[in-house]
Amino acid sequence: MEAILLLAHTEPDGSLAKPALEALAAAKGLGGELMVGLVGGATQAAADQIAGCGAVRFLAVTGPAFAEPRYSTDAAAAEALCRAAGAPLVIAPATSRWARALPGVAYRLGGRVDTHATNIAVAGGGPVVTRWFYRQRMEATLTRTGRPWVVLLEAGCGAAWSGAAGAAAVEAVAVEAPPTRTTVTGVQAPQADEQTIRPDAKLLFVAGAGWTKKQADGATHVAEAESLILGFLRAAKASLGGSKSLVDLSGEGEAVLRFMTHMNQIGQTGATPRHPKGLSACCHGEEPHVVGWRFVNQRRAINLDPNCGWARGKADVLYVADAFEVMRHVNRLLGAPVG
Amino acid sequence: MNTPFQIVVCGSIVPDPLQTLEPVTGPSGPSLKNEMMLPAVLDPWAGHALFEAAHLARNTPGSKVWLVSLGPKAKLQQVMMTVAQKVPFELVALDGPSSGFTDSFETAAALAGTIQGIAGLDASRLLLFGGWESASRGAGATLQMIGERLGITEQFLGVDRLRVRDDGTLEILERVEGGKHQVSVCAAPPAVLGWATGDLPEPRNNPQIGMANMRAIMPALQRAKAAPVSNAGLSYASVILPKQQRETRVIRNQPAEEIAREIVAWIGED
């Protein structure tokens, strides 16, 4: 097996996040000589965090210019690390930061890149990458002869590396920060109690357009739907996904679930998040929408339609029931705040 | 007073998401069964990029929008009949594959060469737009490589908002982990922006825009150069559809409270 460079960037606190540790575990699993390349404002703590991983070299580009995620500086740092390591295979977590920068780095190195890989393994003495095509509707395994081959691994597809911390000997790779016209000014996040996207949540709650439709009494109950969903998310510490139809309603400015944005959308033109469990309510539709919970392990659905394509054959359990009524009871049992 | 932008949108076509897709493998690699027969649409994220480009151009007098598209000429023509009615743009077409199995590296090379060949394009005012990934390959890599080939190192991916500030600088919101946006300010073009969904609704069809666009689109399609993409060095060991079919336990006529108890217990399980 050829030599491997694991590329990782530090988090604001100087540590390595779980996706980086997952990529490290995947890289180690291939069995080739492992090197680690780190980028960040400070990198020693991150190197120490994985000192026991068995890497033969720890390389780092460090400095204030490389603290913020930004294409020009990240690409320059990653390029320098790849050149210093000279590894034919480069593995990195598919974070937003690396997804932005590494394809351009592959081009600079005269190499090739594959993103959104869900697995990398060895077959016939060389690496084989698995990834999905057509929005998670078909899965392919592929190989390349071009090197360096940069592979970005999706988060949540494998176990994270765990091992002893220690004192790593880090080789500094000198990089002059390139001129840039971009200044990172901050991060916009919803207020804590409005945060509906929680990538690390054990449960994904998928809301469908049915929440905004007329109910048995002939009226819509959008305010109650908002209250029930938000109450459940807070009590269960769940992440929220939405069907395209529901998200589009929100985008068109209609008086529907106010916290639902395109960022919540899952499915063919949305995200395909990875959570251990998923509960959907009032969702309808066939493929392609169902791909939204393709990577959710245990799935249950609440729907008034027993033949719903979202649930039949896709969920483990389908409760044929009124979601409003069920979720009122669920929230009461979970002690969710009312209103 | 804002200086006009020259906005090049890269975007191709994908099979209508409602179609059933089945992979087949031939001598040149994998493709979709009956690919040329499948109805196609403009890639959703490229569509968002195009609508955002048109919106920006409308609010910045003197700006212009090009749509550079690599795809089978006949399919491009079919899709343009619809897309042309949405917003004003000039099409630059390349006759080649739009398959999800084509390599982003070679696709980027073809598109970059075509962009460099656009007559009168002022690189200092260039904003290179596109979807942050496609609904076919989903590489999320093509735009960055085009940017590199054009020498543009101000790049943004997963963009949901672009605002031209009073001083002419660009404020850009990019999606990052955890449902958050990173906010950056780019002093000036050129820049690459890979759009997520943005925040604009799809424009309504406007037949007048459609007629004006189509006058230039048909000649552009006739001029489309062949752009074969060879996928050199890339080989697919397998392409399969997921077979997972779950045995769904359907529970009817169970009181809501009982269902709720079952759900809460299930949520609490490890």
Interface residues (C-beta under 8 A of the other chain):
Chain A: P69 R70 Y71 S72 A75 T95 S96 R97 A99 R100 A101 P103 G104 A106 Y107 R108 R112 V113 D114 T115 H116 A123 V128 W132 F133 Y134 R135 R137 M138 E139 A140 T141 L142 T143 R144 T145 G146 P178 T180 R181 T182 T183 V184 T185 G186 V187 Q188 A189 P190 Q195 T196 I197 R198 P199 K202 L203 A236 G251 E252 H262 M263 N264 Q265 Q268 T269 K277 L279 E287 P288 R294 Q298 R299 R300 I302 P306 A311 R312 G313 K314 A315 D316 V317 L318 Y319 V320 A321 D322 E325 V326 M327 R328 H329 V330 R332 L333 L334
Chain B: V14 P15 P17 L18 T20 L21 P23 P30 L32 P44 W45 G100 F101 D103 S104 F105 A108 E133 A135 S136 R137 G138 A139 G140 A141 T142 Q144 M145 G147 E148 R149 T153 E154 Q155 F156 L157 G158 D160 L173 E174 R175 V176 E177 G178 G179 K180 H181 Q182 V183 S184 V185 C186 A187 A188 A191 A196 T197 D199 P201 A232 G233 L234 S235 Y236 A237 S238 V239 I240 L241 P242 Q245 R246 E247 T248 R249 V250 I251 R252 N253 Q254 A256 E257 I259 A260 R261 I263 V264 W266 I267
